Amino acid sequence: MSTLLGLFRGRGPRQDEESQETLRVGAEETVTVSFTVNGRPASVDVAPRVTLSDALRDHLGLTGTHVGCEHGVCGMCTVIVDGDAARACLLLACQMEGAEIMTVEGLGKPDDLHPLQESFSRHHALQCGFCTPGQLMSAYDLLDKEPGIAPEELPEQMSGVLCRCTGYRNIMDAVGEVAEKNPDGVPPPRNCASGALLPRDSIGGPSAGGSGTGDDEHRGVAEIRMPSTEPTVAVTVDQEVEATPDELWVVMSDTERLARCLPGAELVADFGDDTYKGRIRVALGPVKLAFLGDIHVVTRDEETRTIRALAQAADAGGGNVQADVRITVDPQGTGSAIHAEADLHMTGRIAQFGRSLANDVSKEMFGQFTAALDATARGEEAAEIKPTSALTLMAQMTANRARGAWDRLRGRN
């Protein structure tokens, strides 16, 4: 058995809240760890031996945290944990329960760079770029704790991150410029949710994607504006079910019950006027994403049994999803026909999986949703929905491509 020991940061063994006994996990077992990354909730299901750097990169897609020596020497994997710089390769992911973490992705956005990032670009301090995330996070931590540091002190204070291009002079100039321009402290990060992971004496920064933790979960919904561009994925699902339209509408008129039918979804807060804060977890094979955001039910028409909802959400890796979802129920024999459409606009990591995979996963989720809606409407317990495995996804994609090719061949003939 392997004890989840708190190493390097003084964290004690993880404990069960009820028994207060040390939680022990077998070497080949996994444990779910929840924490905050760049101001947004995240969770990973990892073995005790998995490092924080691997969890950030492989489980959350935050590949800006680079891995070099994996011995804590080079500093490439530097992140901010609970307000202090830390080597992510020397921390176990299972130690991070309840921690607040900021990675280089939280420092700035492509269209709103942090002053440190702008200065690095201006002084050509990037070079090959491999050490850049570690240099940026180390500089942020230094200027947070020693604002206005003298230029002559920088070489020693920044020596914890190695640059294999020997571009130290430009790096020192970039950090020195930010220190000189901000003698009262480093500016807050530009891509962290409000109130999270900011310098201890600074004011709150802007919210990213309208999602975060703590008070941000209960601040009310932001205005949801759907892009005018073509959606990343357009999903249409038609499903015949046993429940009658009246039975289905009882569930559809109750947003909380309706949300429970969507795989991985939950309502966080109800602000009235059909506006909500919600969270959804999506599994793409081994990759798990968690989105927190705003929901507005703009149409709920009992006469036509139609619901239309707009949503926007962000995940810990900086990905964003905006959705326009329409659901209509019509009589079909002794049961009903559910027609669901969704236009999904995606940016960030989730969009990198490609339209085909995103379309397949979205259709599967809507299929699970209609099955759960039918079961709930008939008073039955919906079947437990498990994350889709990578093998299942591959089989589904292969089958879908084969069906598409066959349909096209029949059409030509």
C-alpha positions in Angstrom: 0.0 0.0 0.0 1.1 3.5 -0.8 0.4 6.3 1.7 -0.5 9.7 0.2 2.2 11.6 1.9 2.5 15.4 1.9 6.0 16.1 0.7 8.0 19.3 -0.1 5.2 21.7 0.8 4.4 20.6 4.3 1.1 19.1 3.3 0.0 16.2 5.5 -1.4 12.9 4.4 -4.8 13.2 2.8 -7.6 12.3 5.2 -11.2 11.1 5.0 -13.4 14.0 6.3 -15.6 11.7 8.4 -13.1 9.3 9.9 -10.1 11.7 9.9 -7.9 8.7 9.2 -5.1 8.6 6.7 -6.4 7.6 3.3 -4.3 4.8 1.8 -4.5 3.8 -1.8 -2.9 0.8 -3.5 -0.1 1.5 -5.9 -2.2 0.5 -8.9 -5.4 2.2 -7.7 -6.4 5.8 -8.3 -7.8 8.7 -6.3 -9.8 11.6 -7.3 -8.3 14.9 -6.4 -10.1 18.3 -6.7 -8.4 21.7 -6.7 -8.5 25.0 -8.4 -6.4 25.8 -11.5 -6.3 29.4 -12.8 -9.4 30.2 -10.7 -11.5 27.4 -12.1 -12.5 24.1 -10.5 -10.7 21.0 -11.7 -10.4 17.4 -10.7 -8.2 14.5 -11.8 -8.4 10.8 -11.2 -4.7 9.7 -10.7 -2.5 7.0 -9.3 -0.6 8.1 -6.1 2.7 8.3 -8.1 1.5 10.8 -10.7 3.2 14.2 -10.4 1.5 17.5 -10.5 3.3 18.3 -13.7 2.0 15.2 -15.4 -1.5 15.8 -14.1 -1.5 19.4 -15.4 -0.2 18.3 -18.8 -1.8 14.9 -19.4 -5.1 15.2 -17.6 -6.0 18.9 -17.9 -4.2 19.7 -21.1 -2.2 22.6 -19.6 0.9 21.9 -21.6 2.4 25.3 -21.0 4.0 23.7 -17.8 7.1 22.3 -19.4 9.0 19.2 -18.0 12.8 19.2 -18.2 15.0 17.4 -15.7 12.1 16.1 -13.5 14.5 16.4 -10.5 13.6 20.0 -9.5 16.8 21.4 -10.8 15.9 23.1 -14.1 12.8 25.0 -13.0 10.9 24.5 -16.3 7.9 23.2 -14.5 7.5 26.1 -12.0 3.9 26.9 -11.1 2.3 28.9 -8.3 0.7 26.8 -5.6 -1.2 28.5 -2.8 0.6 31.8 -3.6 4.1 30.4 -3.7 6.3 29.2 -6.6 6.7 25.4 -6.6 8.3 22.7 -8.8 5.4 20.8 -10.3 7.7 17.8 -11.0 8.4 17.4 -7.2 4.8 17.5 -6.1 2.4 14.6 -6.3 -1.0 15.4 -7.8 -2.7 13.6 -4.8 -1.2 16.3 -2.5 -3.1 19.0 -4.2 -6.5 18.4 -2.7 -8.1 21.9 -2.1 -5.0 23.7 -3.5 -5.1 26.8 -5.6 -2.7 26.6 -8.6 -1.8 29.0 -11.3 0.0 27.9 -14.4 1.5 30.0 -17.2 -1.9 29.8 -19.0 -3.5 31.8 -16.3 -1.0 34.6 -16.6 -2.5 36.2 -19.8 -4.6 35.7 -22.9 -3.5 35.8 -26.5 -5.4 39.1 -26.9 -4.6 40.4 -23.4 -1.0 39.5 -22.4 0.4 40.0 -19.0 3.0 42.8 -18.7 5.6 40.1 -18.1 4.7 38.4 -21.3 4.7 41.6 -23.2 8.1 42.5 -21.8 9.6 39.1 -22.7 8.4 39.6 -26.3 9.7 43.2 -26.4 13.2 42.2 -25.1 13.4 39.0 -27.2 13.7 37.0 -24.0 11.9 34.0 -25.6 14.5 32.3 -27.8 13.7 28.6 -28.0 10.9 29.1 -25.5 11.4 25.9 -23.5 12.3 27.7 -20.3 10.0 30.6 -20.9 7.0 29.3 -18.8 9.3 28.6 -15.9 11.0 32.0 -16.2 7.6 33.8 -16.4 6.2 32.0 -13.3 9.4 32.5 -11.4 9.5 36.2 -12.3 5.8 36.6 -11.3 6.5 35.0 -7.9 9.6 37.1 -7.4 7.9 40.4 -8.2 4.9 39.5 -6.1 7.1 39.0 -3.0 9.8 41.6 -3.7 8.2 44.4 -5.7 10.7 47.0 -7.0 13.6 44.6 -6.7 17.0 46.2 -7.8 18.3 45.1 -11.2 21.6 44.0 -9.8 19.7 41.4 -7.6 17.9 39.8 -10.5 20.6 37.4 -11.8 20.8 35.7 -8.4 17.1 35.7 -7.7 16.2 34.4 -11.1 18.9 31.7 -11.2 16.5 29.0 -10.2 15.3 28.5 -13.8 18.0 27.3 -16.3 18.1 28.7 -19.8 19.8 26.4 -22.3 20.0 29.2 -24.9 22.0 31.4 -22.6 19.6 34.2 -23.1 19.8 35.4 -19.5 20.6 39.0 -20.3 17.4 39.6 -22.2 15.4 37.8 -19.6 16.9 40.0 -16.9 16.1 43.1 -18.9 12.5 42.0 -19.4 11.9 41.2 -15.7 13.8 44.4 -14.7 11.5 46.6 -16.9 8.4 45.2 -15.3 9.8 45.6 -11.8 10.7 49.2 -12.6 7.3 50.1 -14.0 5.4 48.4 -11.2 7.2 49.3 -7.9 4.1 48.6 -5.9 3.8 45.0 -7.0 3.3 42.8 -10.1 0.0 43.3 -12.0 -2.6 40.5 -11.4 -2.9 37.7 -13.9 -5.2 38.3 -16.9 -6.6 34.8 -17.3 -7.6 33.8 -13.8 -11.2 33.9 -12.5 -12.0 36.8 -10.2 -10.5 36.7 -6.8 -8.3 33.6 -7.3 -4.6 33.3 -7.3 -3.9 37.1 -7.3 -1.1 38.8 -5.5 -1.9 39.0 -1.8 -2.1 42.8 -1.7 -3.7 43.3 -5.1 -7.3 43.8 -6.2 -9.2 41.2 -8.1 -8.5 40.7 -11.8 -11.0 40.1 -14.5 -12.9 36.9 -14.8 -12.1 34.6 -17.7 -15.0 33.2 -19.6 -17.4 34.2 -16.8 -16.5 31.2 -14.6 -14.6 30.6 -11.4 -15.0 29.5 -7.9 -16.3 30.8 -4.6 -18.3 34.0 -4.9 -17.9 33.9 -8.7 -20.2 30.8 -8.8 -23.0 32.9 -7.2 -22.5 36.3 -8.8 -25.4 35.9 -11.4 -25.1 35.2 -15.1 -23.4 37.3 -17.6 -25.0 38.3 -20.9 -24.7 35.4 -23.3 -24.1 36.4 -26.9 -23.8 33.6 -29.5 -21.2 34.1 -32.2 -22.4 34.9 -35.7 -19.9 32.5 -37.2 -20.5 28.9 -38.3 -20.6 26.6 -35.2 -17.7 24.3 -34.5 -20.2 21.4 -34.2 -23.9 21.3 -35.1 -25.6 18.3 -33.5 -29.1 16.9 -34.4 -30.6 14.0 -32.6 -34.0 12.4 -33.2 -35.0 9.7 -30.7 -38.3 7.9 -30.2 -39.0 7.1 -26.5 -41.8 5.4 -24.5 -42.8 8.3 -22.3 -45.7 10.5 -23.4 -45.2 14.2 -24.3 -47.0 15.2 -21.1 -44.8 13.0 -19.0 -41.7 14.4 -20.7 -42.9 18.0 -20.2 -43.1 17.5 -16.4 -39.4 16.9 -16.4 -38.6 19.5 -19.0 -40.4 22.2 -17.0 -38.2 21.4 -14.0 -34.7 22.7 -14.9 -33.0 20.8 -12.0 -34.4 17.5 -13.0 -33.7 18.2 -16.6 -30.1 19.0 -15.9 -29.6 15.7 -14.1 -30.5 13.9 -17.3 -27.5 15.4 -19.1 -24.3 13.3 -18.5 -21.9 15.0 -16.1 -24.1 18.1 -15.6 -25.2 19.8 -12.4 -26.8 23.1 -11.4 -24.6 25.2 -9.1 -27.0 28.2 -8.5 -30.5 29.3 -9.5 -30.7 33.1 -9.9 -34.4 33.2 -11.0 -35.9 34.2 -14.3 -34.6 30.9 -15.8 -31.0 31.9 -15.3 -28.5 29.5 -13.7 -24.9 28.7 -13.0 -24.0 25.2 -14.1 -21.1 22.8 -14.3 -20.6 19.9 -16.7 -17.8 17.3 -16.9 -16.9 15.8 -20.2 -14.8 12.7 -20.8 -13.0 12.3 -24.2 -11.5 8.9 -23.7 -8.6 9.5 -21.2 -9.0 13.3 -21.3 -11.4 14.8 -18.7 -12.6 18.4 -18.9 -14.8 20.3 -16.4 -16.7 23.4 -17.6 -18.4 26.0 -15.3 -20.5 28.7 -16.8 -23.8 30.5 -17.3 -27.2 29.1 -18.6 -30.2 31.1 -19.7 -33.4 29.3 -20.7 -34.8 31.8 -23.2 -37.8 29.7 -24.3 -40.0 27.3 -22.4 -43.2 26.9 -24.4 -45.6 24.4 -23.0 -48.0 24.5 -26.0 -45.3 23.4 -28.5 -43.3 21.6 -25.8 -40.2 23.4 -26.8 -37.2 24.5 -24.8 -34.3 26.7 -26.0 -31.3 27.4 -23.8 -28.1 29.4 -24.3 -25.0 28.6 -22.4 -21.4 29.7 -22.1 -18.7 28.0 -20.0 -15.0 27.7 -19.6 -12.7 25.0 -18.3 -9.5 25.0 -16.3 -7.4 24.8 -19.4 -8.7 28.0 -20.9 -11.1 26.3 -23.3 -14.5 27.9 -23.9 -17.8 26.5 -25.2 -20.9 28.5 -26.2 -24.1 26.5 -26.9 -27.5 27.2 -28.4 -29.7 24.1 -27.5 -33.2 23.5 -28.7 -35.4 20.5 -27.6 -38.9 19.8 -28.9 -41.2 16.9 -28.0 -43.9 15.6 -30.3 -46.4 12.7 -30.0 -45.2 9.5 -31.7 -47.5 6.5 -31.5 -48.1 5.7 -27.8 -44.9 7.5 -26.9 -43.0 10.6 -28.1 -40.3 11.8 -30.5 -37.6 14.0 -29.0 -35.9 16.3 -31.5 -32.7 18.0 -30.1 -30.5 20.4 -31.9 -27.3 22.1 -30.6 -24.9 24.6 -32.2 -21.6 24.4 -30.3 -18.9 27.1 -30.6 -15.6 25.8 -29.1 -12.2 27.3 -28.5 -9.2 26.0 -26.7 -8.3 22.4 -26.1 -11.7 20.9 -26.7 -11.8 22.4 -30.2 -8.4 20.8 -31.0 -10.0 17.3 -31.0 -11.5 18.1 -34.4 -15.0 18.4 -35.6 -15.5 14.7 -36.2 -14.6 13.6 -32.7 -16.4 16.5 -31.1 -19.5 15.7 -33.2 -19.4 12.0 -32.2 -19.0 12.7 -28.5 -21.7 15.4 -28.6 -24.2 13.0 -30.3 -23.4 10.3 -27.8 -24.1 12.7 -24.9 -27.4 13.8 -26.4 -28.3 10.2 -27.0 -27.6 9.5 -23.3 -29.6 12.6 -22.4 -32.7 11.5 -24.3 -32.5 8.0 -22.7 -32.2 9.5 -19.2 -35.0 12.0 -19.9 -37.3 9.1 -21.0 -36.5 7.0 -17.9 -37.0 10.0 -15.6 -40.3 10.9 -17.1 -41.5 7.3 -16.7 -40.5 7.3 -13.0 -37.6 4.9 -13.6 -34.0 5.4 -12.4 -31.8 6.4 -15.3 -28.9 4.1 -16.0 -25.5 5.1 -14.6 -23.5 7.0 -17.3 -19.8 6.2 -17.4 -17.1 8.1 -19.2 -16.5 6.9 -22.7 -13.3 4.9 -23.1 -10.8 5.7 -25.8 -11.4 2.3 -27.4 -15.2 2.9 -27.5 -14.6 6.3 -29.1 -12.4 4.8 -31.7 -15.0 2.0 -32.4 -17.8 4.6 -32.7 -15.8 6.8 -35.0 -14.9 3.8 -37.3 -18.6 2.7 -37.3 -19.8 6.2 -38.1 -17.3 6.6 -41.0 -18.3 3.2 -42.4 -22.0 4.0 -42.3 -21.3 7.4 -43.9 -19.3 5.8 -46.7 -22.0 3.1 -47.2 -24.7 5.7 -47.4 -22.7 7.8 -49.9 -22.1 4.6 -52.0 -25.8 3.7 -52.0 -26.7 7.3 -53.0 -24.4 7.1 -56.0 -25.9 3.8 -57.1 
